[in-house]
Amino acid sequence: MASDEVYRASTYAPVNIAVIKYWGKRDPKLNLPTNSSLSVTLSQDDLRTHTTASCSSSTPHDSLILNGHDQDISGARTQACLHDLRQHRQQLESSDPSLPKLSTMKLKLVSENNFPTAAGLASSAAGFAALVRAIADLYALPLTPTQLSRIARQGSGSACRSLMGGYVAWEKGTAADGSDSVAYEVAPAHHWLEMRALILVASAAKKDVSSTAGMQQTVASSSLFEKRVDEVVPKRMKAMEKAVQERDFEAFARLSMKDSNNFHACCLDTDPPIFYMNDTSRCAVRLCEAINSHHETQSGKAGAICAYTFDAGPNAVVYYLADNEQAVAGLFKGILQGKEGWEGKRGGSVKEKEDRGVLEGMEVAVEGLKKGVSRIILTGVGDGPQKTEEHLC
Amino acid sequence: MASDEVYRASTYAPVNIAVIKYWGKRDPKLNLPTNSSLSVTLSQDDLRTHTTASCSSSTPHDSLILNGHDQDISGARTQACLHDLRQHRQQLESSDPSLPKLSTMKLKLVSENNFPTAAGLASSAAGFAALVRAIADLYALPLTPTQLSRIARQGSGSACRSLMGGYVAWEKGTAADGSDSVAYEVAPAHHWLEMRALILVASAAKKDVSSTAGMQQTVASSSLFEKRVDEVVPKRMKAMEKAVQERDFEAFARLSMKDSNNFHACCLDTDPPIFYMNDTSRCAVRLCEAINSHHETQSGKAGAICAYTFDAGPNAVVYYLADNEQAVAGLFKGILQGKEGWEGKRGGSVKEKEDRGVLEGMEVAVEGLKKGVSRIILTGVGDGPQKTEEHLC
């Protein structure tokens, strides 16, 4: 084995969008959250980060190239991940001296997203999940996704939920060292494979406040936040796990919408106030409400068929089941058919639906969406990180 | 005395804008609030309702004409006010038989606002305060403003605060019959006469949800609202009374902004969510923050010089002290000089100020205001209702 042999491992990792939101750290250094959260892992056919981790004795220094641009990896968060992964590798090497000493080599990391960075989608979750997974594979670490989630969490809180597919909870934990603040699979993707997501990407406007800074301002100044953390979220976590287990879309939808609004309410109650939703976001909320109430009128019974949720930005993510694709995505396509994003395989199968019954009295919301949405992304629930032999370096 | 003698009384009544917000009724029929509130009465030179109450034995039926249009007065709220006022008059007539029997005559009420209805300013407060004050004068009722506030409250909750000038609190009370849910003067206008208000009227868009319906949806569905009612507002009421008594603008400003945001956070946490603030509102928030932080940098010490507050609509009301007129109103005039509202006596004395230091990096907010504000109103703290001999009928 030549001393300059290059070791490599590559992975794809998914984006996840929470339906019970993570907002607030009880320990900013360890990225320990004030409350548990729950998310849907989205399909990597549509949204994913592809990362190759490589090392050799001649690699000059640790580096990360994302979408062709050199990134600064000197930050404490990235360093914490690299340190933990190397430590695990070192243990392996100590117990089996025949193993190459990868833990002493510098790492070259190359990463690419298959979605536009400008879309304002939280790519850090997929990014850190891919980084941790790729290095763990390179080091052949015998760790479960939950064990890896503890490491990824230090890079970006929500990254811990991207190490698994399907429906994933991040338990806030109580240990001071964060050892019990990990993600676990509530249900795999195939348990409820019918779940779809339509992302309405709002026209690029600078983000109000970074979520890292914003959430700590909320912790420090919102008079309502304590109530969210102590009472609202614990109850909703249980109810949401049950909704997923029972494939109860009505409960899933109501809880998703309420929790998104509750999170943004706490942002607004922050001093100074944080606004992530804008007029376009509100139009999306109104359209979803109209779709749901039209469906209820038509079917004669209560039951939401779509659910909006908003992360720390104005983009709407609209969840719905495959059976209701025409009633939900079809209606949005009728309004937004000129926009980028409908041209793929998923988008092509959606028929534009112009439903007068739904859109009656919704002129302001319709115009607002036409004006404020720059592109759409159609996707659905998907699996966790996937190993690949396609290497980026 | 001829039997067809016409009895008349006329009054002007002011608008008030709360700095600790009223939102939620514990008894919708009696208009009893879930929390106390505090407002600034605005000058009647700029915003007022003028009402004449008249009656004669030949008046055919109770009627109210507002701005030339016949109004429906059969609603329970108006009827409750008329009933109580007539009962008080009847008591007088019973104890002094020489008094004309006005309580048995029908009432003709004619009302006019000196401000555009389209401005979306809560005119019901001034309207009901004027109605109650004019009839009380017509009936020569020996009632104090606080006693009248109990009657006006039944017409429109916030109307009870328009029966007094200056800084007015509405004590929520605890009695089931509402007898202790009344307004009182925290300080008269002359105590802190330097208070000014700049109202940024947002381009007409239909109001999201009426405040009457909206507040009860919040009571019923918001998981954060209880915290506001039980903890947040009681503390702030005390602090705000103190701020007014001590003429402490910094405290007044911080509490106003926080309470406005807290109220809108509870609206957003309502199911379905209620949005009153829009993108224009948010631009006003950012401008106020920029003015305050620029002032703090310049002066080298903490201290807000302006405070935004938003009622159930997108209009911003910006409070500031006369000494800071150029730094606050002048800056807004520099941005909004083409808009209606600067042409009066108050507006004429404001010099446009283009302060690069404040506006650096604020391009989005400046453009948003230019686009979204349709007119401005300049005013200040003012007195309570004023009797007048100018009759409208």
Interface residues (C-beta under 8 A of the other chain):
Chain A: A205 K206 S223 L224 E226 K227 R228 E231 V232 R254 M257 K258 N261 N262 H264 A265 C266 L268 D269 T270 D271 P272 P273 F275 N278 D279 R282 V285 E289 V364
Chain B: A205 K206 S223 L224 E226 K227 R228 E231 V232 R254 M257 K258 N261 N262 H264 A265 C266 L268 D269 T270 D271 P272 P273 F275 N278 D279 R282 V285 E289 V364
